[in-house]
Amino acid sequence: MNAQKRLEIFTRLRNENPEPRTELAWSTPFELLIAVLLSAQATDVGVNKATAKLYPVANTPESILVLGVEGLKEYIKTIGLFNTKAENVIKTCRMLIERHGGEVPQTREALEALPGVGRKTANVVLNTAFGQPTMAVDTHIFRVSNRTRIAPGKNVLEVEHKLMRHVPKEFLVDAHHWLILHGRYTCVARKPRCGSCIIEDLCEYKDKVDL
């Protein structure tokens, strides 16, 4: 795919949704960090239901530590892998207090040092909470990047590096959200909704489906 096509693709995505947002509910960087930690192998809807009950009770490292692992589990037990996630959240809260004064760090290295935080989670927090131009490649972004040929790659890291290189700079901060939403609602896994896609004529997917 050439640079002109990519420019037009992201121009259209921006025109349709000028201020894209994550579908996770959050109001502070800490709330976002915990929501993203909980979202692994879970839906945003499911995470939002749990945090809607948790955050009014505990939405700081200190207040979640007071709940303890067992207390936290009561709020997140509807989410997959909740036992492991509860352990990681408590350890993360403790580390935030001990190393960062209770604040969420704004570097990848410091974020990835937190229990349960990998590259993708760190990228989401850096991008969504702090406006840094990062690219958190999840299953949706991986699929859209390969299917459209915007940034084809054999693994998530390769796709991430290609997107960072090829997405025009003016779109980098929001590109992560546009691609996720496009993959979630239009360029879906089994039967992509090509007929209702605003970038269908620019997409290089060979097996387009008219629905």
Beta strands, then each sheet from edge to edge (+ up, - down):
end
